[in-house]
Amino acid sequence: MSEGSDFPFSLTDEARARAIARVEAVVAGWGLTLPDFDPLVLDFGLGRFAEVGEVEYWIVNEEAAGYCGKFLFVDDGQTCPYHHHDAKHETFYIVKGTVRMVIDGQERVLVQGDTLVMPPGTRHAFTGVGPALLLEVSMPSTRGDNYFADPKIGEDGVI
């Protein structure tokens, strides 16, 4: 794939293989197919993948053309941690499942078919309520534009 494939907080080896097998089994049970790309299995460097993590299938990340598309999978109770982007504008579409979003401190529950626009600067996190698959359509994902509330992620919270 592209830019995401060298993300520094990806699981490796057995844990990664188990996570991918889990995602593939759930998605197949839904009757869906994910892109045939090597996914990112992220624990954000915290070592608590079941709690804080996600699996990302990047379809495209075209910096020059100005767009990105990827599928994000969170399992039941698994969270993509609270963060924001200074430049990146995102739109999330819930393909399957239910997601609890925290947006600038306010909680909102999204279900299959819901769409949520996330302008730059908007702080957000999302957690699977049961397994969930999201489609992210956005401006390109770039290093240095991911600001996490937890300073243990990246370098003082910046990736």
Secondary structure in CASP SS format (residue, H / E / C, confidence):
PFRMAT SS
TARGET T0000
AUTHOR 0000-0000-0000
METHOD secondary structure of the structure
MODEL  1
M C 1.00
S C 1.00
E H 1.00
G H 1.00
S H 1.00
D H 1.00
F C 1.00
P C 1.00
F C 1.00
S E 1.00
L C 1.00
T C 1.00
D H 1.00
E H 1.00
A H 1.00
R H 1.00
A H 1.00
R H 1.00
A H 1.00
I H 1.00
A H 1.00
R H 1.00
V H 1.00
E H 1.00
A H 1.00
V H 1.00
V H 1.00
A H 1.00
G H 1.00
W C 1.00
G C 1.00
L C 1.00
T C 1.00
L C 1.00
P C 1.00
D C 1.00
F C 1.00
D C 1.00
P C 1.00
L E 1.00
V E 1.00
L E 1.00
D C 1.00
F C 1.00
G C 1.00
L C 1.00
G C 1.00
R C 1.00
F C 1.00
A C 1.00
E C 1.00
V E 1.00
G C 1.00
E E 1.00
V E 1.00
E E 1.00
Y E 1.00
W E 1.00
I E 1.00
V E 1.00
N E 1.00
E E 1.00
E C 1.00
A C 1.00
A C 1.00
G C 1.00
Y E 1.00
C E 1.00
G E 1.00
K E 1.00
F E 1.00
L E 1.00
F E 1.00
V E 1.00
D C 1.00
D E 1.00
G C 1.00
Q C 1.00
T E 1.00
C E 1.00
P E 1.00
Y E 1.00
H E 1.00
H E 1.00
H C 1.00
D C 1.00
A C 1.00
K C 1.00
H C 1.00
E E 1.00
T E 1.00
F E 1.00
Y E 1.00
I E 1.00
V E 1.00
K E 1.00
G C 1.00
T E 1.00
V E 1.00
R E 1.00
M E 1.00
V E 1.00
I E 1.00
D C 1.00
G C 1.00
Q E 1.00
E E 1.00
R E 1.00
V E 1.00
L E 1.00
V E 1.00
Q C 1.00
G C 1.00
D C 1.00
T E 1.00
L E 1.00
V E 1.00
M E 1.00
P C 1.00
P C 1.00
G C 1.00
T C 1.00
R C 1.00
H E 1.00
A E 1.00
F E 1.00
T E 1.00
G E 1.00
V C 1.00
G C 1.00
P C 1.00
A E 1.00
L E 1.00
L E 1.00
L E 1.00
E E 1.00
V E 1.00
S E 1.00
M C 1.00
P C 1.00
S C 1.00
T C 1.00
R C 1.00
G C 1.00
D C 1.00
N C 1.00
Y E 1.00
F E 1.00
A C 1.00
D C 1.00
P C 1.00
K C 1.00
I C 1.00
G C 1.00
E E 1.00
D C 1.00
G C 1.00
V E 1.00
I C 1.00
END
